[in-house]
Amino acid sequence: MRHWRGPFDRQGYHHGNLKEALIEAAQRFIAERGIGGFTLADAAKLVGVTPAALYRHFRGRDALVAEVAFRGYDELAKRLGRALQSEGTALERFTRMGEAYLAFAEQEPGFYAAMFSAKPAEGEACSPFWAKAVENGGKASGNAFDFLVKAVSDTFPEGFQNVDVRFIAIEVWALSHGIATLDAAGQLPKGPGLPDKYELLRAGVLALVHGALKGKP
């Protein structure tokens, strides 16, 4: 569990930073209690304001959780972007992206739980996994899904017979999410001879990709 030092810690809420304090409070509660483990009143109490003050920034609890989720997707995209732009071969960078995904899920449980529980905002047709992230003046501009598709394309430039690379990317994402979720729940089998989550992801991705490659002429 990470050590929390939000804008409301020790010295209390600082005037003018209420929105960020509420987001930090929600992220903290989600990490410690689960997605349903807090109310707006809980967040207000932790920050040190009245519940009515929260509505200046959020229409309700769902909107607050959705903002935590968006921040989580943004941070994840930045981490995947850094892995994609790191040194080494395409396969090494692809492997680092998988490691970064699993590490993010472990290190940021508040973000991760919100990301896969919050409903898209009204008018949004898809998951914030496609939301843009910009870092360092645009050096790591893109979204998590774009980074994943590019990593698969770079690692396997020969492509896949009759299979869209985006389909493979979604399967890799689903595998990564499944392993991260099992690990967070303490349900990932462990013991002598069994791989850790990083080894399991690498083996699973290679098996998935090689299975798709078998269909090539």
PyRosetta script that sets phi, psi and omega in degrees:
from pyrosetta import init, pose_from_sequence

init()
pose = pose_from_sequence("MRHWRGPFDRQGYHHGNLKEALIEAAQRFIAERGIGGFTLADAAKLVGVTPAALYRHFRGRDALVAEVAFRGYDELAKRLGRALQSEGTALERFTRMGEAYLAFAEQEPGFYAAMFSAKPAEGEACSPFWAKAVENGGKASGNAFDFLVKAVSDTFPEGFQNVDVRFIAIEVWALSHGIATLDAAGQLPKGPGLPDKYELLRAGVLALVHGALKGKP")
pose.set_psi(1, 133.2)
pose.set_omega(1, -178.1)
pose.set_phi(2, -70.4)
pose.set_psi(2, 158.8)
pose.set_omega(2, 175.2)
pose.set_phi(3, -87.3)
pose.set_psi(3, 125.4)
pose.set_omega(3, -174.0)
pose.set_phi(4, -94.1)
pose.set_psi(4, 128.0)
pose.set_omega(4, 170.5)
pose.set_phi(5, -140.4)
pose.set_psi(5, 81.7)
pose.set_omega(5, -178.9)
pose.set_phi(6, -85.6)
pose.set_psi(6, 179.7)
pose.set_omega(6, -179.3)
pose.set_phi(7, -67.4)
pose.set_psi(7, -8.9)
pose.set_omega(7, 179.9)
pose.set_phi(8, -103.4)
pose.set_psi(8, -2.7)
pose.set_omega(8, -176.2)
pose.set_phi(9, -74.9)
pose.set_psi(9, 144.5)
pose.set_omega(9, 174.0)
pose.set_phi(10, 61.9)
pose.set_psi(10, -64.6)
pose.set_omega(10, -174.6)
pose.set_phi(11, -92.5)
pose.set_psi(11, -1.8)
pose.set_omega(11, 178.0)
pose.set_phi(12, 82.2)
pose.set_psi(12, -177.2)
pose.set_omega(12, -177.6)
pose.set_phi(13, -68.4)
pose.set_psi(13, 132.4)
pose.set_omega(13, 177.3)
pose.set_phi(14, -96.0)
pose.set_psi(14, 128.7)
pose.set_omega(14, -178.3)
pose.set_phi(15, -54.9)
pose.set_psi(15, 135.0)
pose.set_omega(15, 178.3)
pose.set_phi(16, 94.4)
pose.set_psi(16, -7.7)
pose.set_omega(16, -178.6)
pose.set_phi(17, -123.0)
pose.set_psi(17, 29.1)
pose.set_omega(17, -174.7)
pose.set_phi(18, -63.0)
pose.set_psi(18, -42.5)
pose.set_omega(18, -178.0)
pose.set_phi(19, -58.8)
pose.set_psi(19, -47.0)
pose.set_omega(19, -179.4)
pose.set_phi(20, -66.1)
pose.set_psi(20, -36.0)
pose.set_omega(20, 178.5)
pose.set_phi(21, -64.1)
pose.set_psi(21, -39.8)
pose.set_omega(21, 179.9)
pose.set_phi(22, -67.8)
pose.set_psi(22, -40.5)
pose.set_omega(22, 178.1)
pose.set_phi(23, -63.2)
pose.set_psi(23, -43.4)
pose.set_omega(23, 178.0)
pose.set_phi(24, -63.9)
pose.set_psi(24, -40.2)
pose.set_omega(24, 179.2)
pose.set_phi(25, -63.7)
pose.set_psi(25, -44.7)
pose.set_omega(25, 179.8)
pose.set_phi(26, -63.8)
pose.set_psi(26, -43.0)
pose.set_omega(26, 178.8)
pose.set_phi(27, -60.6)
pose.set_psi(27, -40.0)
pose.set_omega(27, 179.3)
pose.set_phi(28, -65.5)
pose.set_psi(28, -47.0)
pose.set_omega(28, -179.8)
pose.set_phi(29, -62.4)
pose.set_psi(29, -42.2)
pose.set_omega(29, -179.6)
pose.set_phi(30, -62.3)
pose.set_psi(30, -41.9)
pose.set_omega(30, 179.8)
pose.set_phi(31, -64.5)
pose.set_psi(31, -38.5)
pose.set_omega(31, -173.6)
pose.set_phi(32, -90.5)
pose.set_psi(32, -29.9)
pose.set_omega(32, -172.6)
pose.set_phi(33, -120.9)
pose.set_psi(33, -10.9)
pose.set_omega(33, -174.9)
pose.set_phi(34, 96.3)
pose.set_psi(34, 169.0)
pose.set_omega(34, -172.5)
pose.set_phi(35, -62.9)
pose.set_psi(35, -30.6)
pose.set_omega(35, -178.9)
pose.set_phi(36, -100.2)
pose.set_psi(36, 15.0)
pose.set_omega(36, -171.8)
pose.set_phi(37, -91.9)
pose.set_psi(37, 16.5)
pose.set_omega(37, 178.1)
pose.set_phi(38, -153.8)
pose.set_psi(38, 160.5)
pose.set_omega(38, 176.4)
pose.set_phi(39, -119.6)
pose.set_psi(39, 171.2)
pose.set_omega(39, 175.2)
pose.set_phi(40, -61.8)
pose.set_psi(40, -34.5)
pose.set_omega(40, 178.3)
pose.set_phi(41, -63.9)
pose.set_psi(41, -38.0)
pose.set_omega(41, 176.9)
pose.set_phi(42, -62.0)
pose.set_psi(42, -45.1)
pose.set_omega(42, -180.0)
pose.set_phi(43, -63.0)
pose.set_psi(43, -42.1)
pose.set_omega(43, 179.8)
pose.set_phi(44, -63.5)
pose.set_psi(44, -41.5)
pose.set_omega(44, -179.4)
pose.set_phi(45, -64.4)
pose.set_psi(45, -42.9)
pose.set_omega(45, -179.2)
pose.set_phi(46, -64.7)
pose.set_psi(46, -38.9)
pose.set_omega(46, 179.8)
pose.set_phi(47, -75.6)
pose.set_psi(47, -31.0)
pose.set_omega(47, 178.6)
pose.set_phi(48, 97.6)
pose.set_psi(48, 32.2)
pose.set_omega(48, 177.3)
pose.set_phi(49, -129.6)
pose.set_psi(49, 172.5)
pose.set_omega(49, 176.9)
pose.set_phi(50, -79.2)
pose.set_psi(50, 152.1)
pose.set_omega(50, 178.3)
pose.set_phi(51, -55.3)
pose.set_psi(51, -33.1)
pose.set_omega(51, -178.8)
pose.set_phi(52, -62.5)
pose.set_psi(52, -29.5)
pose.set_omega(52, -178.4)
pose.set_phi(53, -66.5)
pose.set_psi(53, -25.9)
pose.set_omega(53, -178.2)
pose.set_phi(54, -64.4)
pose.set_psi(54, -31.8)
pose.set_omega(54, -174.3)
pose.set_phi(55, -73.4)
pose.set_psi(55, -4.2)
pose.set_omega(55, 172.9)
pose.set_phi(56, -71.5)
pose.set_psi(56, -22.7)
pose.set_omega(56, -176.3)
pose.set_phi(57, -118.5)
pose.set_psi(57, -27.0)
pose.set_omega(57, -176.9)
pose.set_phi(58, -135.6)
pose.set_psi(58, 139.4)
pose.set_omega(58, -178.7)
pose.set_phi(59, -73.2)
pose.set_psi(59, -19.4)
pose.set_omega(59, 179.8)
pose.set_phi(60, 176.5)
pose.set_psi(60, -173.6)
pose.set_omega(60, -177.0)
pose.set_phi(61, -62.4)
pose.set_psi(61, -40.8)
pose.set_omega(61, -179.3)
pose.set_phi(62, -60.9)
pose.set_psi(62, -38.6)
pose.set_omega(62, 179.8)
pose.set_phi(63, -66.9)
pose.set_psi(63, -37.1)
pose.set_omega(63, 178.4)
pose.set_phi(64, -66.9)
pose.set_psi(64, -45.4)
pose.set_omega(64, 178.8)
pose.set_phi(65, -63.9)
pose.set_psi(65, -38.1)
pose.set_omega(65, 179.1)
pose.set_phi(66, -63.0)
pose.set_psi(66, -36.6)
pose.set_omega(66, 178.0)
pose.set_phi(67, -68.3)
pose.set_psi(67, -39.6)
pose.set_omega(67, 175.4)
pose.set_phi(68, -60.6)
pose.set_psi(68, -42.6)
pose.set_omega(68, 179.4)
pose.set_phi(69, -61.9)
pose.set_psi(69, -44.8)
pose.set_omega(69, -180.0)
pose.set_phi(70, -62.1)
pose.set_psi(70, -42.3)
pose.set_omega(70, 177.9)
pose.set_phi(71, -61.8)
pose.set_psi(71, -38.0)
pose.set_omega(71, 179.0)
pose.set_phi(72, -64.3)
pose.set_psi(72, -45.5)
pose.set_omega(72, 178.3)
pose.set_phi(73, -62.3)
pose.set_psi(73, -38.0)
pose.set_omega(73, 178.6)
pose.set_phi(74, -62.4)
pose.set_psi(74, -46.7)
pose.set_omega(74, 179.9)
pose.set_phi(75, -65.5)
pose.set_psi(75, -41.2)
pose.set_omega(75, 178.7)
pose.set_phi(76, -61.3)
pose.set_psi(76, -44.7)
pose.set_omega(76, 179.7)
pose.set_phi(77, -60.3)
pose.set_psi(77, -39.9)
pose.set_omega(77, 178.6)
pose.set_phi(78, -62.8)
pose.set_psi(78, -42.4)
pose.set_omega(78, -179.7)
pose.set_phi(79, -66.4)
pose.set_psi(79, -42.0)
pose.set_omega(79, 178.5)
pose.set_phi(80, -66.5)
pose.set_psi(80, -37.6)
pose.set_omega(80, 177.8)
pose.set_phi(81, -62.8)
pose.set_psi(81, -41.6)
pose.set_omega(81, 178.1)
pose.set_phi(82, -64.1)
pose.set_psi(82, -40.9)
pose.set_omega(82, 178.7)
pose.set_phi(83, -64.1)
pose.set_psi(83, -40.8)
pose.set_omega(83, -178.8)
pose.set_phi(84, -65.4)
pose.set_psi(84, -32.3)
pose.set_omega(84, -177.5)
pose.set_phi(85, -95.4)
pose.set_psi(85, 6.9)
pose.set_omega(85, -179.1)
pose.set_phi(86, -76.7)
pose.set_psi(86, 175.3)
pose.set_omega(86, -179.0)
pose.set_phi(87, -75.5)
pose.set_psi(87, 163.8)
pose.set_omega(87, 174.8)
pose.set_phi(88, 109.8)
pose.set_psi(88, -177.8)
pose.set_omega(88, -179.6)
pose.set_phi(89, -75.0)
pose.set_psi(89, 168.5)
pose.set_omega(89, 178.2)
pose.set_phi(90, -60.1)
pose.set_psi(90, -39.6)
pose.set_omega(90, 179.3)
pose.set_phi(91, -66.6)
pose.set_psi(91, -38.6)
pose.set_omega(91, 178.1)
pose.set_phi(92, -65.2)
pose.set_psi(92, -40.9)
pose.set_omega(92, 179.0)
pose.set_phi(93, -67.4)
pose.set_psi(93, -39.6)
pose.set_omega(93, 177.5)
pose.set_phi(94, -61.6)
pose.set_psi(94, -42.6)
pose.set_omega(94, 178.1)
pose.set_phi(95, -63.1)
pose.set_psi(95, -40.7)
pose.set_omega(95, 179.4)
pose.set_phi(96, -64.4)
pose.set_psi(96, -33.7)
pose.set_omega(96, 178.0)
pose.set_phi(97, -63.4)
pose.set_psi(97, -42.2)
pose.set_omega(97, 177.6)
pose.set_phi(98, -63.2)
pose.set_psi(98, -41.9)
pose.set_omega(98, 178.1)
pose.set_phi(99, -63.9)
pose.set_psi(99, -40.1)
pose.set_omega(99, 179.9)
pose.set_phi(100, -64.8)
pose.set_psi(100, -37.8)
pose.set_omega(100, 179.7)
pose.set_phi(101, -63.7)
pose.set_psi(101, -49.8)
pose.set_omega(101, -178.4)
pose.set_phi(102, -66.1)
pose.set_psi(102, -37.9)
pose.set_omega(102, 178.6)
pose.set_phi(103, -65.5)
pose.set_psi(103, -40.0)
pose.set_omega(103, 178.0)
pose.set_phi(104, -60.9)
pose.set_psi(104, -46.2)
pose.set_omega(104, -180.0)
pose.set_phi(105, -59.4)
pose.set_psi(105, -36.7)
pose.set_omega(105, -179.6)
pose.set_phi(106, -76.7)
pose.set_psi(106, -41.3)
pose.set_omega(106, -174.1)
pose.set_phi(107, -80.8)
pose.set_psi(107, -26.2)
pose.set_omega(107, -176.3)
pose.set_phi(108, -125.2)
pose.set_psi(108, 64.9)
pose.set_omega(108, -176.9)
pose.set_phi(109, -63.1)
pose.set_psi(109, -29.6)
pose.set_omega(109, 178.1)
pose.set_phi(110, -66.3)
pose.set_psi(110, -47.4)
pose.set_omega(110, 176.0)
pose.set_phi(111, -60.4)
pose.set_psi(111, -49.8)
pose.set_omega(111, -171.0)
pose.set_phi(112, -63.7)
pose.set_psi(112, -43.0)
pose.set_omega(112, 179.0)
pose.set_phi(113, -64.2)
pose.set_psi(113, -40.2)
pose.set_omega(113, 179.4)
pose.set_phi(114, -66.5)
pose.set_psi(114, -38.0)
pose.set_omega(114, -177.2)
pose.set_phi(115, -59.8)
pose.set_psi(115, -33.3)
pose.set_omega(115, -175.7)
pose.set_phi(116, -109.8)
pose.set_psi(116, 22.3)
pose.set_omega(116, 174.7)
pose.set_phi(117, -130.4)
pose.set_psi(117, -28.3)
pose.set_omega(117, -177.7)
pose.set_phi(118, -73.3)
pose.set_psi(118, 136.5)
pose.set_omega(118, 177.1)
pose.set_phi(119, -78.7)
pose.set_psi(119, 146.3)
pose.set_omega(119, 174.9)
pose.set_phi(120, -57.5)
pose.set_psi(120, 147.1)
pose.set_omega(120, 178.6)
pose.set_phi(121, -64.0)
pose.set_psi(121, 157.9)
pose.set_omega(121, -178.5)
pose.set_phi(122, -56.4)
pose.set_psi(122, 129.3)
pose.set_omega(122, -179.3)
pose.set_phi(123, 96.2)
pose.set_psi(123, -14.0)
pose.set_omega(123, 177.8)
pose.set_phi(124, -87.1)
pose.set_psi(124, 133.9)
pose.set_omega(124, -176.1)
pose.set_phi(125, -98.3)
pose.set_psi(125, -8.7)
pose.set_omega(125, -174.6)
pose.set_phi(126, -145.8)
pose.set_psi(126, 174.7)
pose.set_omega(126, -179.0)
pose.set_phi(127, -68.0)
pose.set_psi(127, 150.5)
pose.set_omega(127, 174.2)
pose.set_phi(128, -64.9)
pose.set_psi(128, -2.6)
pose.set_omega(128, 174.0)
pose.set_phi(129, -56.6)
pose.set_psi(129, -21.8)
pose.set_omega(129, 178.8)
pose.set_phi(130, -95.1)
pose.set_psi(130, 0.5)
pose.set_omega(130, -176.6)
pose.set_phi(131, -68.4)
pose.set_psi(131, 142.8)
pose.set_omega(131, -178.0)
pose.set_phi(132, -72.7)
pose.set_psi(132, 146.5)
pose.set_omega(132, 174.5)
pose.set_phi(133, -132.6)
pose.set_psi(133, 135.6)
pose.set_omega(133, -179.4)
pose.set_phi(134, -126.6)
pose.set_psi(134, 132.0)
pose.set_omega(134, -177.8)
pose.set_phi(135, -137.8)
pose.set_psi(135, 142.0)
pose.set_omega(135, 174.2)
pose.set_phi(136, 52.5)
pose.set_psi(136, 55.5)
pose.set_omega(136, 176.7)
pose.set_phi(137, 67.5)
pose.set_psi(137, 23.2)
pose.set_omega(137, 177.1)
pose.set_phi(138, 97.1)
pose.set_psi(138, 3.4)
pose.set_omega(138, -179.1)
pose.set_phi(139, -64.9)
pose.set_psi(139, -28.0)
pose.set_omega(139, 178.8)
pose.set_phi(140, -124.1)
pose.set_psi(140, 53.6)
pose.set_omega(140, -177.1)
pose.set_phi(141, -87.9)
pose.set_psi(141, 133.9)
pose.set_omega(141, 179.5)
pose.set_phi(142, 154.5)
pose.set_psi(142, -165.3)
pose.set_omega(142, 175.3)
pose.set_phi(143, -130.9)
pose.set_psi(143, 167.2)
pose.set_omega(143, -173.4)
pose.set_phi(144, -59.2)
pose.set_psi(144, -40.6)
pose.set_omega(144, -178.1)
pose.set_phi(145, -69.4)
pose.set_psi(145, -40.7)
pose.set_omega(145, 176.7)
pose.set_phi(146, -58.6)
pose.set_psi(146, -43.9)
pose.set_omega(146, -179.7)
pose.set_phi(147, -62.5)
pose.set_psi(147, -40.9)
pose.set_omega(147, -178.9)
pose.set_phi(148, -67.0)
pose.set_psi(148, -43.7)
pose.set_omega(148, 178.5)
pose.set_phi(149, -61.9)
pose.set_psi(149, -43.3)
pose.set_omega(149, 179.5)
pose.set_phi(150, -63.3)
pose.set_psi(150, -40.9)
pose.set_omega(150, -179.6)
pose.set_phi(151, -63.4)
pose.set_psi(151, -42.6)
pose.set_omega(151, 178.1)
pose.set_phi(152, -64.0)
pose.set_psi(152, -43.2)
pose.set_omega(152, -179.4)
pose.set_phi(153, -64.1)
pose.set_psi(153, -42.0)
pose.set_omega(153, -179.6)
pose.set_phi(154, -68.5)
pose.set_psi(154, -37.4)
pose.set_omega(154, -176.3)
pose.set_phi(155, -75.6)
pose.set_psi(155, -32.3)
pose.set_omega(155, -178.4)
pose.set_phi(156, -127.8)
pose.set_psi(156, 69.1)
pose.set_omega(156, -173.9)
pose.set_phi(157, -64.5)
pose.set_psi(157, -18.1)
pose.set_omega(157, 178.9)
pose.set_phi(158, -70.9)
pose.set_psi(158, -15.0)
pose.set_omega(158, 177.7)
pose.set_phi(159, 78.0)
pose.set_psi(159, -174.6)
pose.set_omega(159, -176.0)
pose.set_phi(160, -127.6)
pose.set_psi(160, 130.7)
pose.set_omega(160, -177.0)
pose.set_phi(161, -62.1)
pose.set_psi(161, 119.6)
pose.set_omega(161, 175.8)
pose.set_phi(162, 58.4)
pose.set_psi(162, 19.3)
pose.set_omega(162, 178.1)
pose.set_phi(163, -127.3)
pose.set_psi(163, 122.3)
pose.set_omega(163, 177.6)
pose.set_phi(164, -65.7)
pose.set_psi(164, 133.8)
pose.set_omega(164, -178.7)
pose.set_phi(165, -58.3)
pose.set_psi(165, -28.3)
pose.set_omega(165, 178.7)
pose.set_phi(166, -66.7)
pose.set_psi(166, -30.9)
pose.set_omega(166, 176.7)
pose.set_phi(167, -64.9)
pose.set_psi(167, -44.1)
pose.set_omega(167, 177.7)
pose.set_phi(168, -62.5)
pose.set_psi(168, -41.4)
pose.set_omega(168, -179.7)
pose.set_phi(169, -61.5)
pose.set_psi(169, -40.9)
pose.set_omega(169, 178.8)
pose.set_phi(170, -65.0)
pose.set_psi(170, -39.3)
pose.set_omega(170, 177.9)
pose.set_phi(171, -64.8)
pose.set_psi(171, -39.4)
pose.set_omega(171, 177.0)
pose.set_phi(172, -63.8)
pose.set_psi(172, -42.4)
pose.set_omega(172, 178.1)
pose.set_phi(173, -61.7)
pose.set_psi(173, -45.0)
pose.set_omega(173, -179.9)
pose.set_phi(174, -61.2)
pose.set_psi(174, -41.3)
pose.set_omega(174, 177.7)
pose.set_phi(175, -63.0)
pose.set_psi(175, -46.2)
pose.set_omega(175, 180.0)
pose.set_phi(176, -60.6)
pose.set_psi(176, -44.5)
pose.set_omega(176, -179.5)
pose.set_phi(177, -64.6)
pose.set_psi(177, -41.0)
pose.set_omega(177, 179.5)
pose.set_phi(178, -62.2)
pose.set_psi(178, -44.5)
pose.set_omega(178, 179.3)
pose.set_phi(179, -65.3)
pose.set_psi(179, -44.1)
pose.set_omega(179, 179.9)
pose.set_phi(180, -62.2)
pose.set_psi(180, -40.2)
pose.set_omega(180, -179.0)
pose.set_phi(181, -68.3)
pose.set_psi(181, -44.1)
pose.set_omega(181, 177.2)
pose.set_phi(182, -62.1)
pose.set_psi(182, -41.3)
pose.set_omega(182, -180.0)
pose.set_phi(183, -64.4)
pose.set_psi(183, -43.9)
pose.set_omega(183, -179.6)
pose.set_phi(184, -63.5)
pose.set_psi(184, -32.7)
pose.set_omega(184, -179.5)
pose.set_phi(185, -85.5)
pose.set_psi(185, -0.9)
pose.set_omega(185, -178.1)
pose.set_phi(186, 70.4)
pose.set_psi(186, 22.2)
pose.set_omega(186, -176.0)
pose.set_phi(187, -104.7)
pose.set_psi(187, 3.3)
pose.set_omega(187, 179.6)
pose.set_phi(188, -81.1)
pose.set_psi(188, 117.8)
pose.set_omega(188, -177.3)
pose.set_phi(189, -56.9)
pose.set_psi(189, 136.1)
pose.set_omega(189, 179.6)
pose.set_phi(190, -133.9)
pose.set_psi(190, 151.0)
pose.set_omega(190, 179.0)
pose.set_phi(191, 156.4)
pose.set_psi(191, 177.2)
pose.set_omega(191, -180.0)
pose.set_phi(192, -56.4)
pose.set_psi(192, 129.2)
pose.set_omega(192, 177.8)
pose.set_phi(193, 85.7)
pose.set_psi(193, -9.4)
pose.set_omega(193, 179.3)
pose.set_phi(194, -93.5)
pose.set_psi(194, 140.3)
pose.set_omega(194, -178.2)
pose.set_phi(195, -73.9)
pose.set_psi(195, 156.0)
pose.set_omega(195, 172.6)
pose.set_phi(196, -79.0)
pose.set_psi(196, 178.1)
pose.set_omega(196, -172.7)
pose.set_phi(197, -64.4)
pose.set_psi(197, -32.0)
pose.set_omega(197, -179.7)
pose.set_phi(198, -70.5)
pose.set_psi(198, -44.5)
pose.set_omega(198, 177.5)
pose.set_phi(199, -64.2)
pose.set_psi(199, -39.4)
pose.set_omega(199, -179.7)
pose.set_phi(200, -63.3)
pose.set_psi(200, -41.7)
pose.set_omega(200, 179.5)
pose.set_phi(201, -66.0)
pose.set_psi(201, -44.5)
pose.set_omega(201, 179.4)
pose.set_phi(202, -59.3)
pose.set_psi(202, -47.0)
pose.set_omega(202, -179.3)
pose.set_phi(203, -64.1)
pose.set_psi(203, -41.0)
pose.set_omega(203, -179.1)
pose.set_phi(204, -65.6)
pose.set_psi(204, -41.7)
pose.set_omega(204, 179.7)
pose.set_phi(205, -65.5)
pose.set_psi(205, -44.4)
pose.set_omega(205, 179.3)
pose.set_phi(206, -62.4)
pose.set_psi(206, -41.0)
pose.set_omega(206, 178.4)
pose.set_phi(207, -64.2)
pose.set_psi(207, -41.6)
pose.set_omega(207, 179.8)
pose.set_phi(208, -63.2)
pose.set_psi(208, -48.0)
pose.set_omega(208, -177.2)
pose.set_phi(209, -67.7)
pose.set_psi(209, -45.0)
pose.set_omega(209, -179.8)
pose.set_phi(210, -63.4)
pose.set_psi(210, -33.2)
pose.set_omega(210, 175.8)
pose.set_phi(211, -63.5)
pose.set_psi(211, -40.4)
pose.set_omega(211, 177.9)
pose.set_phi(212, -68.9)
pose.set_psi(212, -35.0)
pose.set_omega(212, -179.5)
pose.set_phi(213, -69.6)
pose.set_psi(213, -24.8)
pose.set_omega(213, -179.4)
pose.set_phi(214, -63.0)
pose.set_psi(214, -23.1)
pose.set_omega(214, -178.9)
pose.set_phi(215, -80.2)
pose.set_psi(215, -4.2)
pose.set_omega(215, -179.7)
pose.set_phi(216, -76.6)
pose.set_psi(216, 146.5)
pose.set_omega(216, 179.8)
pose.set_phi(217, -70.8)
pose.dump_pdb("model.pdb")
